[in-house]
Amino acid sequence: MDKKSILIVEDEFIIANSIKMALLTMGYAVTAIVSSGQQAIQQAKTGSADLVLMDILLKGQMDGIETAMAIRQCCNIPVIFLTSHVNDALLERAKLTEPFGYLLKPFQEKDLQTNIEMAILRHDMDNKLKELNRTLELRVKEEVQKSRQKDYLLIQQSKMASMGQMIGAIAHQWRQPLNAVALYVQDAKAAFESGELDAAYMYEMVENTLDQVRFMSNTINDFTDFFRPSKKKSPFNINTAIKEVIHLVYDLFKKAGINISLSCAYPEAVSQPPDKQSQKICICEPELRVEGFKNEFKQVILNILCNAADAIARNNAAAAAADEGDISVLLSKHGNSVIIEIRDNGGGIPEAFLDKLFEPYFTTKGAEGTGIGLHMSKIIIEDNMGGTIQAANGERGAVFTIELN
């Protein structure tokens, strides 16, 4: 065991030397004997002392308590107070410095040695605990960072998995305007050959063609925005975000015999004239707003809608039927929370799978599924946006409920 060094702060020369002789007998080293607070602080800053024996009632500008407080702030050295005067006010002041011991003069050498050993042991334990906490905090930060990177990779992997569906939706949405543009061009040729190609005709044809081109451009912009990750949280309108996702898949679902609707059920909602393209998509004002990651939230909605469409297709195939599919999205409020409820008539989720549905790589689709989408959705809603997402069975199919503050 290394010999511990002790700094004595005592303005009574005889007492100080008596303590020094006792310490040397016990096997300790004495770095110095000082009689003022300023000298004690200078000695402590040299870092040569392992412990300070501090007389509380020092002469000069600083008493022992003030000196101990200064040493505590600048140096990691335990302090034991020595005093022949006891009163409540003094003890209360001394407690603020968090001393490692308190000895009343005159004291026995055995009591002095016991206090020193206990103080050094406690100080060593405190230092080890602080180091353990610091190391643990660093490890926690590293693991959190690894977890965040893993979550980010899962989100991107899920987006790649759904990209094929999105490309199919875009191809379907582009087919109709491309056909329209082709018809306009053919009609223009016929009008030119028949001499009907005047200024009014040209103006109308150009406007109609540009409408179709704008629609196609907006589709690509929606697709591009969808796959661009949100860098930071920001307020966004829930209604608009969900409508943007529905518009991407509306025609594709319609072709597959699946109707999709969006409706609002909060008191202040005022319905506006519906979108000409999709009559069942409710347009309500004012919209519900939340703070979070808009594009990641849209990814969650897309995952649930596509899962619902897959479930409807599988249910119809198993029943050898061609019933009309139905997916409904309902927006409501409860206190300060926004509720998004998505229902389908795809037959529901097997009860044995409900508890595992959001686990990574768990899928009910067999080889066709990745098991990433719903796990990623849970991460986005609960970890990244502070909400909740749950799955249950309704009367005709699955019910997904998302709650956001």
DRENBA-560710 format. One record per residue (C-alpha): residue in three letters; residue number from 1; x, y, z. Coordinates in pm, 1 decimal. Each point is the difference from the previous one (the first is absolute). Layout:
N
+------+------+----------+----------+----------+
! resn ! resi !     east !    north !       up !
+------+------+----------+----------+----------+
!  Ala !  NUM !        X !        Y !        Z !
...
+------+------+----------+----------+----------+
END
This chain:
405
+------+------+----------+----------+----------+
! resn ! resi !     east !    north !       up !
+------+------+----------+----------+----------+
!  Met !    1 !      0.0 !      0.0 !      0.0 !
!  Asp !    2 !    138.4 !    345.3 !    -93.7 !
!  Lys !    3 !     81.3 !    237.9 !    284.4 !
!  Lys !    4 !   -267.7 !    269.0 !     10.5 !
!  Ser !    5 !    101.1 !    365.2 !     29.1 !
!  Ile !    6 !   -189.8 !    237.8 !    225.8 !
!  Leu !    7 !    -13.9 !    379.0 !      9.5 !
!  Ile !    8 !    -45.2 !    150.2 !    347.3 !
!  Val !    9 !   -178.4 !    336.2 !     19.6 !
!  Glu !   10 !     31.4 !    119.3 !    362.5 !
!  Asp !   11 !     94.9 !    342.9 !    138.9 !
!  Glu !   12 !    101.8 !   -136.8 !    343.2 !
!  Phe !   13 !    367.1 !   -101.2 !    -38.5 !
!  Ile !   14 !      9.9 !   -248.1 !    289.8 !
!  Ile !   15 !   -321.8 !   -177.6 !   -107.9 !
!  Ala !   16 !    117.5 !    -14.3 !   -361.9 !
!  Asn !   17 !    330.1 !   -164.7 !     92.3 !
!  Ser !   18 !   -173.9 !   -241.4 !    233.0 !
!  Ile !   19 !   -226.2 !   -109.5 !   -286.6 !
!  Lys !   20 !    301.8 !    -29.1 !   -227.3 !
!  Met !   21 !    184.9 !   -231.8 !    241.1 !
!  Ala !   22 !   -312.2 !   -216.9 !     36.2 !
!  Leu !   23 !    -41.7 !    -26.5 !   -376.7 !
!  Leu !   24 !    363.8 !    -98.1 !    -53.9 !
!  Thr !   25 !    -37.3 !   -267.7 !    268.6 !
!  Met !   26 !   -306.3 !   -136.8 !   -183.6 !
!  Gly !   27 !    196.9 !    -26.7 !   -324.4 !
!  Tyr !   28 !   -133.0 !    305.1 !   -182.1 !
!  Ala !   29 !    206.7 !    270.6 !   -169.4 !
!  Val !   30 !    -56.5 !    369.0 !     77.7 !
!  Thr !   31 !     27.4 !    225.2 !   -304.6 !
!  Ala !   32 !     -7.0 !    325.7 !    196.5 !
!  Ile !   33 !   -133.0 !    186.4 !    301.5 !
!  Val !   34 !   -168.9 !    331.7 !    -84.1 !
!  Ser !   35 !   -185.8 !    246.6 !    218.2 !
!  Ser !   36 !   -220.7 !    195.2 !   -244.9 !
!  Gly !   37 !   -267.5 !    -71.2 !   -254.6 !
!  Gln !   38 !    195.0 !    153.9 !   -289.0 !
!  Gln !   39 !    304.2 !   -218.1 !     73.0 !
!  Ala !   40 !   -221.2 !   -309.4 !     24.0 !
!  Ile !   41 !   -156.3 !     66.0 !   -342.7 !
!  Gln !   42 !    344.8 !     49.7 !   -158.6 !
!  Gln !   43 !    125.7 !   -326.5 !    152.0 !
!  Ala !   44 !   -315.0 !   -188.6 !   -109.8 !
!  Lys !   45 !     45.5 !    119.0 !   -358.4 !
!  Thr !   46 !    343.6 !   -162.9 !    -16.9 !
!  Gly !   47 !   -179.9 !   -335.7 !     10.8 !
!  Ser !   48 !    246.4 !   -157.3 !    244.1 !
!  Ala !   49 !   -250.2 !    -53.5 !    283.6 !
!  Asp !   50 !   -241.9 !   -293.7 !     20.2 !
!  Leu !   51 !   -197.1 !    149.4 !    289.9 !
!  Val !   52 !    -32.1 !    327.0 !    193.0 !
!  Leu !   53 !    -35.9 !     32.2 !    378.4 !
!  Met !   54 !   -169.1 !    339.7 !     33.5 !
!  Asp !   55 !    -43.0 !    207.5 !    316.6 !
!  Ile !   56 !   -339.4 !    170.7 !    -29.9 !
!  Leu !   57 !     92.2 !    317.5 !    192.7 !
!  Leu !   58 !    301.3 !    130.1 !   -191.9 !
!  Lys !   59 !    134.2 !    347.7 !     53.0 !
!  Gly !   60 !      5.0 !    236.1 !   -295.3 !
!  Gln !   61 !   -239.9 !     91.7 !   -279.5 !
!  Met !   62 !   -126.4 !   -357.0 !    -57.7 !
!  Asp !   63 !   -113.2 !   -246.9 !    261.9 !
!  Gly !   64 !     27.7 !   -376.2 !    -45.2 !
!  Ile !   65 !   -347.2 !    -38.1 !   -150.2 !
!  Glu !   66 !     61.0 !    262.3 !   -269.3 !
!  Thr !   67 !    338.6 !   -157.9 !    -72.7 !
!  Ala !   68 !   -153.0 !   -348.9 !    -27.4 !
!  Met !   69 !   -263.1 !    132.4 !   -242.2 !
!  Ala !   70 !    271.4 !    152.6 !   -221.0 !
!  Ile !   71 !    201.5 !   -324.0 !      6.7 !
!  Arg !   72 !   -312.3 !   -200.0 !    -86.0 !
!  Gln !   73 !    -57.9 !    221.5 !   -305.4 !
!  Cys !   74 !    356.0 !    -13.9 !   -133.6 !
!  Cys !   75 !    140.5 !   -332.4 !    118.9 !
!  Asn !   76 !   -123.7 !   -352.8 !     44.1 !
!  Ile !   77 !    132.8 !    -41.4 !    356.6 !
!  Pro !   78 !   -198.2 !   -121.5 !    303.4 !
!  Val !   79 !    -10.9 !    224.5 !    308.8 !
!  Ile !   80 !    -36.5 !    -93.8 !    367.4 !
!  Phe !   81 !    -93.4 !    284.9 !    234.8 !
!  Leu !   82 !    167.1 !     50.7 !    336.5 !
!  Thr !   83 !   -160.8 !    224.5 !    259.9 !
!  Ser !   84 !    -34.0 !     57.8 !    374.1 !
!  His !   85 !   -318.2 !    206.8 !    -41.9 !
!  Val !   86 !   -338.1 !   -151.8 !    -80.8 !
!  Asn !   87 !   -319.9 !    185.0 !    -85.5 !
!  Asp !   88 !   -288.3 !    -58.9 !   -240.4 !
!  Ala !   89 !     76.9 !    295.1 !   -226.8 !
!  Leu !   90 !    359.5 !   -117.0 !    -43.6 !
!  Leu !   91 !   -105.9 !   -354.8 !    -78.3 !
!  Glu !   92 !   -255.3 !    115.0 !   -256.8 !
!  Arg !   93 !    265.6 !    205.3 !   -180.6 !
!  Ala !   94 !    247.2 !   -287.3 !     15.0 !
!  Lys !   95 !   -251.9 !   -243.0 !   -155.2 !
!  Leu !   96 !    -12.8 !    210.7 !   -316.4 !
!  Thr !   97 !    361.7 !    -93.7 !    -76.8 !
!  Glu !   98 !    -83.8 !   -374.1 !     21.1 !
!  Pro !   99 !    290.5 !    -87.5 !    236.5 !
!  Phe !  100 !    128.6 !   -356.2 !     32.5 !
!  Gly !  101 !     31.3 !     16.3 !    378.6 !
!  Tyr !  102 !    -43.6 !    215.4 !    307.3 !
!  Leu !  103 !    225.7 !    -25.7 !    309.6 !
!  Leu !  104 !    -36.9 !    184.6 !    331.2 !
!  Lys !  105 !    318.2 !    116.1 !    175.2 !
!  Pro !  106 !    153.5 !   -152.4 !    195.3 !
!  Phe !  107 !    -28.2 !   -333.0 !   -180.4 !
!  Gln !  108 !    162.8 !   -339.0 !     37.8 !
!  Glu !  109 !    255.5 !   -114.3 !   -257.6 !
!  Lys !  110 !   -213.5 !   -306.2 !    -66.3 !
!  Asp !  111 !   -299.4 !    220.5 !    -87.8 !
!  Leu !  112 !    221.6 !    207.8 !   -228.5 !
!  Gln !  113 !    130.7 !   -309.3 !   -180.9 !
!  Thr !  114 !   -348.5 !   -148.2 !    -35.4 !
!  Asn !  115 !   -137.2 !    325.2 !   -148.1 !
!  Ile !  116 !    291.4 !     27.0 !   -242.4 !
!  Glu !  117 !    -30.7 !   -360.4 !   -120.6 !
!  Met !  118 !   -375.7 !     28.5 !    -39.7 !
!  Ala !  119 !     32.8 !    331.6 !   -184.4 !
!  Ile !  120 !    262.0 !   -135.7 !   -241.6 !
!  Leu !  121 !   -202.5 !   -315.5 !    -61.5 !
!  Arg !  122 !   -320.3 !    196.5 !    -58.4 !
!  His !  123 !    181.4 !    241.0 !   -231.1 !
!  Asp !  124 !    141.9 !   -288.6 !   -204.5 !
!  Met !  125 !   -344.8 !   -157.2 !    -22.9 !
!  Asp !  126 !   -152.5 !    332.4 !   -109.8 !
!  Asn !  127 !    262.3 !     39.3 !   -271.8 !
!  Lys !  128 !    -60.0 !   -354.3 !   -125.6 !
!  Leu !  129 !   -373.8 !     58.7 !     -1.5 !
!  Lys !  130 !     41.4 !    327.1 !   -192.8 !
!  Glu !  131 !    223.5 !   -174.0 !   -253.6 !
!  Leu !  132 !   -247.6 !   -286.3 !    -28.9 !
!  Asn !  133 !   -284.8 !    246.1 !    -59.3 !
!  Arg !  134 !    206.2 !    188.3 !   -257.9 !
!  Thr !  135 !     91.6 !   -322.2 !   -180.5 !
!  Leu !  136 !   -357.9 !   -123.2 !     17.7 !
!  Glu !  137 !   -130.7 !    328.7 !   -138.3 !
!  Leu !  138 !    243.3 !    -21.4 !   -292.5 !
!  Arg !  139 !   -102.6 !   -359.5 !    -69.1 !
!  Val !  140 !   -368.1 !     93.9 !     13.7 !
!  Lys !  141 !     61.0 !    284.6 !   -247.6 !
!  Glu !  142 !    188.6 !   -237.3 !   -231.4 !
!  Glu !  143 !   -277.3 !   -260.6 !     14.8 !
!  Val !  144 !   -268.3 !    265.0 !    -58.2 !
!  Gln !  145 !    193.3 !    124.8 !   -303.0 !
!  Lys !  146 !     33.4 !   -355.9 !   -132.4 !
!  Ser !  147 !   -371.5 !    -55.2 !     55.3 !
!  Arg !  148 !    -85.3 !    322.4 !   -184.6 !
!  Gln !  149 !    221.8 !   -100.5 !   -292.5 !
!  Lys !  150 !   -166.9 !   -340.8 !     -7.0 !
!  Asp !  151 !   -345.0 !    161.8 !      7.3 !
!  Tyr !  152 !    101.0 !    234.3 !   -283.0 !
!  Leu !  153 !    121.2 !   -295.0 !   -209.5 !
!  Leu !  154 !   -325.1 !   -185.9 !     66.5 !
!  Ile !  155 !   -200.8 !    301.8 !   -113.2 !
!  Gln !  156 !    201.8 !     32.5 !   -319.2 !
!  Gln !  157 !    -21.7 !   -375.7 !    -60.5 !
!  Ser !  158 !   -375.3 !     17.2 !     41.1 !
!  Lys !  159 !    -19.1 !    286.5 !   -246.7 !
!  Met !  160 !    195.9 !   -202.0 !   -254.8 !
!  Ala !  161 !   -233.2 !   -294.4 !     57.7 !
!  Ser !  162 !   -302.6 !    216.9 !    -77.6 !
!  Met !  163 !    159.0 !    177.7 !   -296.2 !
!  Gly !  164 !   -121.2 !   -268.8 !   -241.3 !
!  Gln !  165 !   -358.2 !     63.4 !    109.1 !
!  Met !  166 !     48.6 !    373.0 !    -42.3 !
!  Ile !  167 !    145.8 !    -37.6 !   -347.7 !
!  Gly !  168 !   -300.5 !   -212.5 !    -90.8 !
!  Ala !  169 !   -230.9 !    272.3 !    131.4 !
!  Ile !  170 !    182.1 !    267.0 !   -200.5 !
!  Ala !  171 !     -7.1 !   -210.8 !   -315.2 !
!  His !  172 !   -374.7 !    -42.8 !     41.3 !
!  Gln !  173 !    -57.0 !    371.8 !     68.1 !
!  Trp !  174 !    209.4 !     97.2 !   -299.9 !
!  Arg !  175 !   -177.4 !   -235.3 !   -239.6 !
!  Gln !  176 !   -320.4 !    201.8 !    -18.6 !
!  Pro !  177 !    159.6 !    345.5 !    -56.8 !
!  Leu !  178 !    241.3 !   -149.2 !   -255.0 !
!  Asn !  179 !   -296.7 !   -143.0 !   -188.2 !
!  Ala !  180 !   -169.2 !    340.6 !     19.6 !
!  Val !  181 !    308.4 !    177.5 !   -138.1 !
!  Ala !  182 !     19.5 !   -252.9 !   -284.1 !
!  Leu !  183 !   -366.1 !     62.4 !    -84.1 !
!  Tyr !  184 !     54.4 !    378.9 !      0.7 !
!  Val !  185 !    292.0 !    -37.9 !   -241.3 !
!  Gln !  186 !   -195.2 !   -230.6 !   -232.2 !
!  Asp !  187 !   -300.5 !    231.4 !     11.9 !
!  Ala !  188 !    222.0 !    298.8 !    -82.1 !
!  Lys !  189 !    130.9 !   -182.0 !   -306.7 !
!  Ala !  190 !   -356.0 !    -76.8 !   -114.1 !
!  Ala !  191 !   -107.5 !    361.8 !     64.1 !
!  Phe !  192 !    294.3 !    127.9 !   -204.6 !
!  Glu !  193 !    -82.4 !   -229.4 !   -292.4 !
!  Ser !  194 !   -364.6 !    105.4 !      6.8 !
!  Gly !  195 !     81.3 !    371.2 !     33.1 !
!  Glu !  196 !   -154.1 !     31.6 !    347.9 !
!  Leu !  197 !    328.7 !     86.6 !    173.0 !
!  Asp !  198 !    -69.2 !    362.7 !     95.9 !
!  Ala !  199 !    125.6 !    211.4 !    293.1 !
!  Ala !  200 !   -284.1 !    -98.5 !    236.1 !
!  Tyr !  201 !     59.3 !   -368.8 !    -66.6 !
!  Met !  202 !    376.5 !     38.1 !     55.5 !
!  Tyr !  203 !    -54.7 !    188.1 !    326.9 !
!  Glu !  204 !   -234.5 !   -266.1 !    136.0 !
!  Met !  205 !    226.3 !   -287.0 !   -108.0 !
!  Val !  206 !    308.4 !    158.4 !    159.1 !
!  Glu !  207 !   -184.9 !     62.9 !    329.6 !
!  Asn !  208 !   -134.9 !   -355.2 !      9.5 !
!  Thr !  209 !    343.1 !   -144.2 !    -76.1 !
!  Leu !  210 !    168.4 !    215.0 !    265.5 !
!  Asp !  211 !   -258.5 !   -112.9 !    256.2 !
!  Gln !  212 !     98.2 !   -360.7 !    -63.9 !
!  Val !  213 !    372.6 !     82.7 !     13.6 !
!  Arg !  214 !    -45.8 !    188.4 !    328.4 !
!  Phe !  215 !   -183.0 !   -298.4 !    145.3 !
!  Met !  216 !    285.7 !   -230.3 !   -100.9 !
!  Ser !  217 !    257.8 !    244.1 !    139.5 !
!  Asn !  218 !   -184.9 !     22.5 !    331.7 !
!  Thr !  219 !     -3.6 !   -378.6 !     20.8 !
!  Ile !  220 !    378.3 !    -12.4 !    -38.5 !
!  Asn !  221 !     42.5 !    279.9 !    256.8 !
!  Asp !  222 !   -214.4 !   -193.6 !    248.0 !
!  Phe !  223 !    206.8 !   -311.1 !    -62.8 !
!  Thr !  224 !    328.6 !    190.7 !     44.6 !
!  Asp !  225 !   -115.7 !    170.3 !    320.9 !
!  Phe !  226 !   -125.3 !   -327.8 !    136.4 !
!  Phe !  227 !    343.6 !   -163.5 !    -14.1 !
!  Arg !  228 !    189.2 !    304.7 !    128.3 !
!  Pro !  229 !     56.6 !    -49.0 !    377.1 !
!  Ser !  230 !   -112.5 !    282.5 !    230.0 !
!  Lys !  231 !    306.4 !    147.9 !    172.0 !
!  Lys !  232 !   -171.0 !    153.3 !    302.2 !
!  Lys !  233 !   -334.7 !     19.5 !    172.3 !
!  Ser !  234 !   -236.5 !    266.3 !   -125.0 !
!  Pro !  235 !   -375.1 !     68.8 !     17.4 !
!  Phe !  236 !   -208.1 !   -142.7 !   -285.7 !
!  Asn !  237 !   -364.7 !    -57.2 !    -90.6 !
!  Ile !  238 !   -112.9 !   -357.9 !     54.5 !
!  Asn !  239 !   -291.0 !     27.9 !   -247.8 !
!  Thr !  240 !    222.9 !    114.4 !   -284.3 !
!  Ala !  241 !    268.3 !   -260.2 !     71.6 !
!  Ile !  242 !   -253.6 !   -283.9 !    -11.9 !
!  Lys !  243 !   -168.0 !    139.6 !   -315.1 !
!  Glu !  244 !    337.3 !     13.5 !   -175.5 !
!  Val !  245 !     57.4 !   -368.6 !     73.2 !
!  Ile !  246 !   -352.2 !    -99.6 !   -105.6 !
!  His !  247 !     33.3 !    187.6 !   -328.6 !
!  Leu !  248 !    313.8 !   -200.0 !    -79.2 !
!  Val !  249 !   -181.9 !   -333.6 !     27.8 !
!  Tyr !  250 !   -361.5 !     98.1 !    -70.9 !
!  Asp !  251 !    -12.0 !   -102.8 !   -365.3 !
!  Leu !  252 !    203.5 !   -315.7 !     61.3 !
!  Phe !  253 !   -234.8 !   -109.9 !    277.5 !
!  Lys !  254 !   -302.3 !     89.4 !   -211.0 !
!  Lys !  255 !    127.0 !   -221.2 !   -280.3 !
!  Ala !  256 !     34.2 !   -284.8 !    252.8 !
!  Gly !  257 !   -363.5 !     48.2 !    107.0 !
!  Ile !  258 !     83.1 !    172.1 !    329.4 !
!  Asn !  259 !   -180.3 !    315.4 !    109.9 !
!  Ile !  260 !    186.7 !    232.4 !    233.6 !
!  Ser !  261 !   -156.5 !    284.4 !    196.0 !
!  Leu !  262 !    114.5 !    275.5 !    234.7 !
!  Ser !  263 !   -241.9 !    166.7 !    242.4 !
!  Cys !  264 !     17.8 !    236.3 !    298.3 !
!  Ala !  265 !   -183.9 !    -30.4 !    331.6 !
!  Tyr !  266 !    126.2 !    287.8 !    214.1 !
!  Pro !  267 !   -246.5 !    272.5 !    106.4 !
!  Glu !  268 !    156.2 !    300.0 !   -172.6 !
!  Ala !  269 !     46.7 !   -175.7 !   -335.8 !
!  Val !  270 !   -180.8 !    168.3 !   -289.0 !
!  Ser !  271 !    -22.8 !   -206.8 !   -317.1 !
!  Gln !  272 !    108.9 !    160.9 !   -326.7 !
!  Pro !  273 !    -99.0 !   -104.0 !   -354.5 !
!  Pro !  274 !    160.0 !   -340.9 !    -71.6 !
!  Asp !  275 !    289.3 !    -54.0 !   -235.4 !
!  Lys !  276 !   -125.6 !    -69.4 !   -352.8 !
!  Gln !  277 !    256.9 !   -276.5 !    -41.7 !
!  Ser !  278 !   -104.5 !   -189.3 !    313.3 !
!  Gln !  279 !   -352.8 !     70.5 !    124.6 !
!  Lys !  280 !     38.4 !   -193.8 !    327.2 !
!  Ile !  281 !    300.5 !    197.6 !    124.0 !
!  Cys !  282 !   -134.3 !    248.5 !    254.2 !
!  Ile !  283 !    145.8 !    351.0 !     -3.2 !
!  Cys !  284 !    -51.0 !    159.0 !    342.8 !
!  Glu !  285 !    106.7 !    327.2 !    153.4 !
!  Pro !  286 !    158.6 !     79.8 !    235.0 !
!  Glu !  287 !    247.8 !   -283.6 !    -36.1 !
!  Leu !  288 !    148.7 !   -189.8 !    293.6 !
!  Arg !  289 !    364.8 !     88.8 !     65.6 !
!  Val !  290 !    273.5 !   -193.5 !    174.0 !
!  Glu !  291 !    375.8 !     38.8 !     35.5 !
!  Gly !  292 !    219.2 !   -273.1 !   -138.9 !
!  Phe !  293 !    150.5 !   -143.4 !   -318.1 !
!  Lys !  294 !   -250.9 !     42.2 !   -282.1 !
!  Asn !  295 !    158.4 !   -227.3 !   -260.9 !
!  Glu !  296 !     64.4 !   -276.9 !    252.6 !
!  Phe !  297 !   -362.2 !     29.9 !    118.6 !
!  Lys !  298 !   -115.5 !    -34.5 !   -361.7 !
!  Gln !  299 !    211.6 !   -314.6 !    -24.9 !
!  Val !  300 !   -193.7 !   -143.3 !    297.0 !
!  Ile !  301 !   -335.1 !     77.3 !   -164.6 !
!  Leu !  302 !    114.6 !   -153.7 !   -327.5 !
!  Asn !  303 !    114.1 !   -318.2 !    177.6 !
!  Ile !  304 !   -335.7 !    -43.8 !    172.1 !
!  Leu !  305 !   -200.7 !     74.2 !   -316.9 !
!  Cys !  306 !    206.4 !   -242.7 !   -210.0 !
!  Asn !  307 !    -23.2 !   -268.1 !    269.7 !
!  Ala !  308 !   -377.1 !     48.4 !      3.8 !
!  Ala !  309 !    -15.6 !    -32.9 !   -379.9 !
!  Asp !  310 !    210.5 !   -318.6 !     14.9 !
!  Ala !  311 !   -224.5 !   -142.5 !    273.3 !
!  Ile !  312 !   -312.0 !     68.8 !   -208.4 !
!  Ala !  313 !    156.1 !   -169.0 !   -303.1 !
!  Arg !  314 !    106.1 !   -306.4 !    205.5 !
!  Asn !  315 !   -339.7 !    -23.7 !    168.8 !
!  Asn !  316 !   -181.1 !      9.7 !   -334.8 !
!  Ala !  317 !    235.5 !   -260.0 !   -145.0 !
!  Ala !  318 !    -50.0 !   -232.7 !    296.9 !
!  Ala !  319 !   -377.3 !     37.7 !    -21.2 !
!  Ala !  320 !      3.8 !    -33.5 !   -379.9 !
!  Ala !  321 !   -202.3 !    320.6 !     -8.9 !
!  Ala !  322 !     35.4 !    341.7 !   -153.6 !
!  Asp !  323 !   -165.0 !    215.0 !    265.2 !
!  Glu !  324 !     58.4 !    371.0 !    -23.4 !
!  Gly !  325 !    283.6 !    107.1 !    225.9 !
!  Asp !  326 !    -45.9 !    285.3 !    243.9 !
!  Ile !  327 !    257.4 !    202.4 !    193.4 !
!  Ser !  328 !   -111.7 !    293.7 !    212.4 !
!  Val !  329 !    210.9 !    263.0 !    176.2 !
!  Leu !  330 !   -168.0 !    198.1 !    277.8 !
!  Leu !  331 !    154.0 !    308.5 !    165.6 !
!  Ser !  332 !   -119.0 !    103.0 !    346.2 !
!  Lys !  333 !    115.7 !    168.0 !    320.5 !
!  His !  334 !      7.9 !    -98.2 !    366.0 !
!  Gly !  335 !    114.6 !    279.9 !    229.9 !
!  Asn !  336 !    335.9 !    114.8 !   -135.1 !
!  Ser !  337 !     51.2 !   -314.7 !   -205.0 !
!  Val !  338 !    -58.9 !    -64.5 !   -370.4 !
!  Ile !  339 !   -145.1 !   -342.9 !    -78.9 !
!  Ile !  340 !     45.9 !   -167.7 !   -340.1 !
!  Glu !  341 !   -204.7 !   -316.5 !    -41.3 !
!  Ile !  342 !     51.5 !   -218.7 !   -307.8 !
!  Arg !  343 !   -248.4 !   -285.8 !    -58.9 !
!  Asp !  344 !    -23.1 !   -260.4 !   -273.4 !
!  Asn !  345 !   -221.3 !   -295.7 !    -93.2 !
!  Gly !  346 !    287.5 !   -240.4 !    -57.6 !
!  Gly !  347 !   -108.8 !   -261.5 !    252.9 !
!  Gly !  348 !    213.7 !    114.7 !    292.7 !
!  Ile !  349 !    322.4 !   -110.8 !    166.9 !
!  Pro !  350 !     33.4 !   -347.4 !    157.1 !
!  Glu !  351 !    -21.5 !     41.4 !    377.8 !
!  Ala !  352 !    328.5 !   -186.7 !     48.1 !
!  Phe !  353 !    179.3 !    263.3 !   -211.2 !
!  Leu !  354 !   -132.3 !    317.7 !    167.3 !
!  Asp !  355 !    267.9 !     11.1 !    273.2 !
!  Lys !  356 !    280.6 !    -59.8 !   -252.4 !
!  Leu !  357 !   -122.0 !    228.3 !   -275.6 !
!  Phe !  358 !    246.7 !    285.3 !     66.7 !
!  Glu !  359 !    303.6 !   -220.2 !     65.5 !
!  Pro !  360 !    288.7 !     31.4 !   -249.8 !
!  Tyr !  361 !     -6.2 !   -246.0 !   -289.9 !
!  Phe !  362 !   -334.5 !   -148.9 !    104.4 !
!  Thr !  363 !   -236.4 !    -30.5 !   -296.0 !
!  Thr !  364 !   -332.3 !   -165.2 !    -77.2 !
!  Lys !  365 !     73.2 !      4.8 !   -374.4 !
!  Gly !  366 !    247.9 !   -287.0 !    -11.0 !
!  Ala !  367 !    277.8 !     36.2 !   -257.0 !
!  Glu !  368 !   -169.6 !    306.9 !   -147.4 !
!  Gly !  369 !     45.9 !    209.2 !    317.3 !
!  Thr !  370 !    309.7 !    160.7 !    154.1 !
!  Gly !  371 !   -129.6 !     46.7 !    355.4 !
!  Ile !  372 !    146.9 !    351.3 !      8.7 !
!  Gly !  373 !   -291.3 !    231.8 !    -79.1 !
!  Leu !  374 !   -203.5 !    -19.4 !    320.9 !
!  His !  375 !    307.7 !    -14.5 !    224.1 !
!  Met !  376 !    130.2 !    310.2 !   -173.4 !
!  Ser !  377 !   -343.6 !    161.0 !     40.4 !
!  Lys !  378 !     11.8 !    -61.0 !    375.1 !
!  Ile !  379 !    345.9 !    159.5 !     22.2 !
!  Ile !  380 !   -114.1 !    309.1 !   -191.4 !
!  Ile !  381 !   -325.9 !     50.5 !    191.2 !
!  Glu !  382 !    109.9 !    -94.1 !    352.8 !
!  Asp !  383 !    374.1 !     68.4 !     19.3 !
!  Asn !  384 !     36.5 !    288.3 !   -244.9 !
!  Met !  385 !   -336.3 !    176.7 !     38.8 !
!  Gly !  386 !    -99.8 !    -91.0 !    357.0 !
!  Gly !  387 !   -333.0 !   -157.3 !    -98.2 !
!  Thr !  388 !   -151.5 !   -347.2 !      6.7 !
!  Ile !  389 !   -101.1 !   -250.8 !   -266.7 !
!  Gln !  390 !   -220.2 !   -302.1 !     64.0 !
!  Ala !  391 !   -160.8 !   -275.5 !   -202.5 !
!  Ala !  392 !   -325.1 !   -183.9 !     71.5 !
!  Asn !  393 !   -278.1 !   -180.8 !   -181.7 !
!  Gly !  394 !   -326.9 !    166.8 !    -91.0 !
!  Glu !  395 !   -321.4 !   -149.5 !   -136.0 !
!  Arg !  396 !    129.4 !    -67.0 !   -352.6 !
!  Gly !  397 !    375.4 !     44.9 !     17.9 !
!  Ala !  398 !    297.5 !    165.7 !    164.3 !
!  Val !  399 !    -10.9 !    333.0 !    183.7 !
!  Phe !  400 !    320.2 !    202.9 !     40.5 !
!  Thr !  401 !    -14.7 !    292.6 !    242.4 !
!  Ile !  402 !    265.4 !    270.9 !     14.3 !
!  Glu !  403 !     -5.2 !    261.1 !    275.4 !
!  Leu !  404 !    220.3 !    311.0 !    -13.9 !
!  Asn !  405 !     29.8 !    299.8 !    229.5 !
+------+------+----------+----------+----------+
END
